[in-house]
Amino acid sequence: MKGKVVMITGGSSGIGEAAAIRIADAGGRGIVVARDEEKLADVRKKITDAGGFVKTYSCDITEYAANDKLAKDVLKEFGHVDVLINNAGRSIRRSLALSYDRFHDFERTMQLNYFACVRLTMNLLPAPRRRARTGTSSTCRRSVADERAAVLRVRRVEAALESFARCAASEFHDENVHFTIINMPLVRTPMIAPTKLYEEMPTIISPDEAADMIADAIIRKPQRIATRLGVISEIMHLVMPKMSEVVMNSAYRMFPDSAAALGKREGEEQRPATREAMIFASLMRGIHW
Ligand SMILES: NC(=O)c1ccc[n+]([C@@H]2O[C@H](COP(=O)([O-])OP(=O)(O)OC[C@H]3O[C@@H](n4cnc5c(N)ncnc54)[C@H](OP(=O)(O)O)[C@@H]3O)[C@@H](O)[C@H]2O)c1
């Protein structure tokens, strides 16, 4: 990591913050992007107090003009980005049956979790590609010291972004630009705080453990990082789709929507998870219900 320029969106909280700290600890030159200036100042202080390097940018990446300016400013200052971690995202846990009149939920998740990531990736891709081309012929060698090519990764769970990453990975493979998809299990961060049900779940990983998965992606550059159970459930979905549907449906019935999703006011209780549901969640470690 030493000296590598690593840009992480949503790096002021939760998984992104833990990853930004890990990158600085390893000697990387972190670029942290988020909207709230105060939260950015907090993470900047934590990293610089520990002797690390970080530069923060306040930007709403869903605003295309701001997204373009961010990329332009970063490239002007750093010349290139070695690793992009598309981490900023929003998550809405609400059944389809409660979403008939909530088309805006689909729009706003796509806006941040897909379009903003694609925009930023496309804004930054030309620079690493140029570097890869102008780098020495050692670009494809795995010796880190010799490696000149820029590396760019995408992380998000959405199917649309996964498809984009797969296409891009195939196109840029021989230019030594790599994409890794991380299927993150449940992580205890401010994002999942509104879902009271998760407070009782025994199987949620910490932001530091999530940062380990990101560090692993940066070091090994695999195509995908997922939990073993996540891979098994994906295979089950391909081999026995109907059976997989039955299992998922049983799980869906076990885990109720949150009070907020049900339209209840603050303070109103949601149905607690049953013992059966908790055992199921322990067995299915890391899967989001
Ligand atoms: N926590 C989990 O269990 C879990 C599991 C799987 C995947 N994920 C994914 O992992 C990512 C990080 O989640 P987290 O749990 O760490 O969430 P978090 O603690 O809520 O952090 C979200 C970060 O994204 C930033 N952000 C939000 N909207 C933005 C925008 N429009 N432009 C720029 N930055 C924006 C936030 O800062 P500002 O609000 O200041 O902009 C914050 O730094 C998300 O994509 C999430 O979907 C989380």
Ligand as a Chemical Component Dictionary entry (heavy atoms), coordinates in Angstrom:
data_LIG
# 
_chem_comp.id                   LIG 
_chem_comp.type                 NON-POLYMER 
_chem_comp.pdbx_formal_charge   0 
_chem_comp.three_letter_code    LIG 
# 
loop_
_chem_comp_atom.comp_id 
_chem_comp_atom.atom_id 
_chem_comp_atom.alt_atom_id 
_chem_comp_atom.type_symbol 
_chem_comp_atom.charge 
_chem_comp_atom.model_Cartn_x 
_chem_comp_atom.model_Cartn_y 
_chem_comp_atom.model_Cartn_z 
_chem_comp_atom.pdbx_ordinal 
LIG N1  N1  N 0  -23.633 -2.164 7.294  1  
LIG C1  C1  C 0  -23.940 -3.273 6.646  2  
LIG O1  O1  O 0  -24.434 -4.248 7.235  3  
LIG C2  C2  C 0  -23.658 -3.397 5.176  4  
LIG C3  C3  C 0  -23.742 -4.667 4.598  5  
LIG C4  C4  C 0  -23.505 -4.798 3.226  6  
LIG C5  C5  C 0  -23.178 -3.684 2.473  7  
LIG N2  N2  N 1  -23.117 -2.457 3.074  8  
LIG C6  C6  C 0  -22.761 -1.319 2.215  9  
LIG O2  O2  O 0  -21.517 -0.798 2.661  10 
LIG C7  C7  C 0  -21.474 0.613  2.411  11 
LIG C8  C8  C 0  -21.100 1.358  3.681  12 
LIG O3  O3  O 0  -22.088 1.089  4.645  13 
LIG P1  P1  P 0  -21.965 1.508  6.169  14 
LIG O4  O4  O 0  -22.775 0.517  6.910  15 
LIG O5  O5  O -1 -20.557 1.743  6.529  16 
LIG O6  O6  O 0  -22.797 2.895  6.149  17 
LIG P2  P2  P 0  -22.666 4.264  6.970  18 
LIG O7  O7  O 0  -21.956 4.058  8.266  19 
LIG O8  O8  O 0  -24.041 4.828  6.996  20 
LIG O9  O9  O 0  -21.755 5.163  6.008  21 
LIG C9  C9  C 0  -22.216 5.631  4.773  22 
LIG C10 C10 C 0  -21.174 6.597  4.230  23 
LIG O10 O10 O 0  -21.567 7.031  2.930  24 
LIG C11 C11 C 0  -21.545 8.469  2.884  25 
LIG N3  N3  N 0  -22.533 8.909  1.908  26 
LIG C12 C12 C 0  -23.874 8.704  1.928  27 
LIG N4  N4  N 0  -24.469 9.288  0.894  28 
LIG C13 C13 C 0  -23.484 9.899  0.167  29 
LIG C14 C14 C 0  -23.478 10.692 -1.013 30 
LIG N5  N5  N 0  -24.611 10.975 -1.676 31 
LIG N6  N6  N 0  -22.295 11.158 -1.471 32 
LIG C15 C15 C 0  -21.132 10.882 -0.802 33 
LIG N7  N7  N 0  -21.083 10.135 0.326  34 
LIG C16 C16 C 0  -22.254 9.655  0.809  35 
LIG C17 C17 C 0  -21.862 8.870  4.323  36 
LIG O11 O11 O 0  -21.423 10.173 4.674  37 
LIG P3  P3  P 0  -22.377 11.478 4.468  38 
LIG O12 O12 O 0  -23.732 11.102 4.964  39 
LIG O13 O13 O 0  -21.698 12.565 5.263  40 
LIG O14 O14 O 0  -22.351 11.766 3.011  41 
LIG C18 C18 C 0  -21.023 7.839  5.081  42 
LIG O15 O15 O 0  -19.656 8.229  5.104  43 
LIG C19 C19 C 0  -22.850 0.989  1.862  44 
LIG O16 O16 O 0  -22.761 1.014  0.455  45 
LIG C20 C20 C 0  -23.737 -0.167 2.312  46 
LIG O17 O17 O 0  -24.850 -0.357 1.463  47 
LIG C21 C21 C 0  -23.326 -2.285 4.405  48 
# 
loop_
_chem_comp_bond.comp_id 
_chem_comp_bond.atom_id_1 
_chem_comp_bond.atom_id_2 
_chem_comp_bond.value_order 
_chem_comp_bond.pdbx_ordinal 
LIG N1  C1  SING 1  
LIG C1  O1  DOUB 2  
LIG C1  C2  SING 3  
LIG C2  C3  SING 4  
LIG C2  C21 DOUB 5  
LIG C3  C4  DOUB 6  
LIG C4  C5  SING 7  
LIG C5  N2  DOUB 8  
LIG N2  C6  SING 9  
LIG N2  C21 SING 10 
LIG C6  O2  SING 11 
LIG C6  C20 SING 12 
LIG O2  C7  SING 13 
LIG C7  C8  SING 14 
LIG C7  C19 SING 15 
LIG C8  O3  SING 16 
LIG O3  P1  SING 17 
LIG P1  O4  DOUB 18 
LIG P1  O5  SING 19 
LIG P1  O6  SING 20 
LIG O6  P2  SING 21 
LIG P2  O7  DOUB 22 
LIG P2  O8  SING 23 
LIG P2  O9  SING 24 
LIG O9  C9  SING 25 
LIG C9  C10 SING 26 
LIG C10 O10 SING 27 
LIG C10 C18 SING 28 
LIG O10 C11 SING 29 
LIG C11 N3  SING 30 
LIG C11 C17 SING 31 
LIG N3  C12 SING 32 
LIG N3  C16 SING 33 
LIG C12 N4  DOUB 34 
LIG N4  C13 SING 35 
LIG C13 C14 SING 36 
LIG C13 C16 DOUB 37 
LIG C14 N5  SING 38 
LIG C14 N6  DOUB 39 
LIG N6  C15 SING 40 
LIG C15 N7  DOUB 41 
LIG N7  C16 SING 42 
LIG C17 O11 SING 43 
LIG C17 C18 SING 44 
LIG O11 P3  SING 45 
LIG P3  O12 DOUB 46 
LIG P3  O13 SING 47 
LIG P3  O14 SING 48 
LIG C18 O15 SING 49 
LIG C19 O16 SING 50 
LIG C19 C20 SING 51 
LIG C20 O17 SING 52 
# 
